[in-house]
Amino acid sequence: MPQWLCNQLMRAFEKKDRRQIRLLNDCWFFYRTKAQTGPDDHSAGYLP
């Protein structure tokens, strides 16, 4: 997890800001999914 994201999550938990926690959580799952598939992963064999 990037340090900037970790810092923001810790801040959001301290403030008990549920909206920010959900947003950052979504960002993390999006980032992790993109990192696993990679930018050159074209399973269909063509560019969209």
C-alpha positions in Angstrom: 0.0 0.0 0.0 1.4 3.4 -0.9 2.5 5.5 2.1 0.3 8.5 1.1 -2.8 6.2 1.1 -1.9 4.7 4.4 -1.5 8.1 6.0 -4.8 9.3 4.6 -6.5 6.2 5.9 -5.0 6.6 9.4 -6.2 10.3 9.4 -9.7 9.2 8.3 -9.9 6.6 11.0 -8.8 9.1 13.6 -11.5 11.6 12.5 -14.0 8.7 12.2 -14.8 10.0 8.7 -16.8 7.1 7.2 -17.2 8.7 3.8 -13.4 9.2 3.5 -12.7 5.7 4.7 -15.0 4.2 2.1 -13.5 6.4 -0.7 -10.0 5.4 0.2 -10.9 1.8 0.5 -12.4 1.9 -3.0 -9.2 3.6 -4.2 -7.1 0.8 -2.7 -9.1 -2.0 -4.3 -9.0 -0.2 -7.6 -5.3 0.3 -7.3 -4.7 -3.3 -6.3 -6.8 -4.6 -9.1 -5.0 -2.5 -11.7 -1.6 -3.5 -10.3 -2.5 -7.2 -10.6 -3.8 -7.1 -14.1 -1.2 -4.7 -15.4 -1.7 -2.1 -18.1 -0.8 -4.5 -21.0 -3.3 -7.2 -20.1 -5.7 -7.5 -23.0 -7.4 -10.9 -22.5 -9.7 -10.4 -25.5 -6.7 -10.0 -27.8 -7.5 -6.5 -29.1 -7.4 -3.0 -27.8 -10.8 -1.5 -26.7 
